[in-house]
Amino acid sequence: MISLIKLLSKKILAALIAGASLISGTCWMVSANAQVDSIGASPKAAEMLIKYSALLNQSAAGAAMLAGVCIALALCVDD
């Protein structure tokens, strides 16, 4: 029974790690695109794009932190 719980925990953590990594990478890609779009834009549009990029960077960092915590937990579950 314990080995079944460990196996299930590892699978759940692996799914969370993959999902958090995907979210993090997507946020950083969209953030980079917003920064590129801000080049040559009007000052108001550039300001909005830079704020949008910063918010995406915060989301990406949060998702990366979640992935890191899940990796640490997965290592603790491992035999």
C-alpha positions as CSV (number, residue, x, y, z in Angstrom):
1,M,0.0,0.0,0.0
2,I,2.9,2.4,0.9
3,S,4.5,1.7,-2.5
4,L,1.3,2.5,-4.3
5,I,1.0,5.8,-2.4
6,K,4.6,6.7,-3.3
7,L,4.0,5.8,-7.0
8,L,0.9,7.9,-7.1
9,S,2.6,10.8,-5.3
10,K,5.5,10.7,-7.8
11,K,3.1,10.7,-10.8
12,I,1.1,13.6,-9.4
13,L,4.3,15.6,-8.6
14,A,5.7,14.8,-12.1
15,A,2.5,16.2,-13.6
16,L,2.7,19.3,-11.5
17,I,6.3,19.8,-12.4
18,A,5.5,19.5,-16.1
19,G,2.5,21.8,-15.9
20,A,4.4,24.4,-13.9
21,S,7.3,24.3,-16.3
22,L,5.0,24.7,-19.2
23,I,3.3,27.7,-17.7
24,S,6.6,29.3,-16.7
25,G,8.1,28.8,-20.2
26,T,4.9,30.1,-21.9
27,C,4.8,33.2,-19.7
28,W,8.4,34.0,-20.4
29,M,7.9,33.5,-24.1
30,V,4.9,35.8,-24.2
31,S,6.8,38.3,-22.0
32,A,9.7,38.4,-24.4
33,N,7.4,38.9,-27.3
34,A,5.8,41.8,-25.5
35,Q,9.2,43.4,-24.9
36,V,10.1,43.0,-28.5
37,D,6.7,44.6,-29.5
38,S,7.4,47.5,-27.2
39,I,10.5,48.5,-29.2
40,G,9.4,51.3,-31.5
41,A,5.9,51.5,-30.0
42,S,4.5,54.8,-28.9
43,P,5.5,55.7,-25.3
44,K,2.0,54.9,-23.9
45,A,1.9,51.5,-25.7
46,A,5.5,50.7,-24.7
47,E,4.7,51.5,-21.1
48,M,1.6,49.1,-21.2
49,L,3.6,46.4,-22.9
50,I,6.5,46.7,-20.4
51,K,4.0,46.5,-17.5
52,Y,2.3,43.4,-19.1
53,S,5.8,41.9,-19.5
54,A,6.7,42.4,-15.9
55,L,3.4,40.8,-14.7
56,L,4.1,37.8,-17.0
57,N,7.6,37.6,-15.5
58,Q,6.1,37.4,-12.0
59,S,3.8,34.6,-13.1
60,A,6.7,32.8,-14.7
61,A,8.8,33.1,-11.6
62,G,5.9,31.8,-9.4
63,A,5.4,28.8,-11.7
64,A,9.2,28.1,-11.6
65,M,9.1,28.3,-7.8
66,L,6.2,25.8,-7.7
67,A,8.1,23.4,-10.0
68,G,11.2,23.7,-7.7
69,V,9.1,22.9,-4.6
70,C,7.5,19.9,-6.5
71,I,11.0,18.6,-7.5
72,A,12.1,18.9,-3.9
73,L,9.0,17.0,-2.7
74,A,9.5,14.3,-5.4
75,L,13.1,13.8,-4.2
76,C,11.8,13.4,-0.6
77,V,9.3,10.8,-1.8
78,D,11.9,8.9,-3.8
79,D,13.4,5.8,-2.1
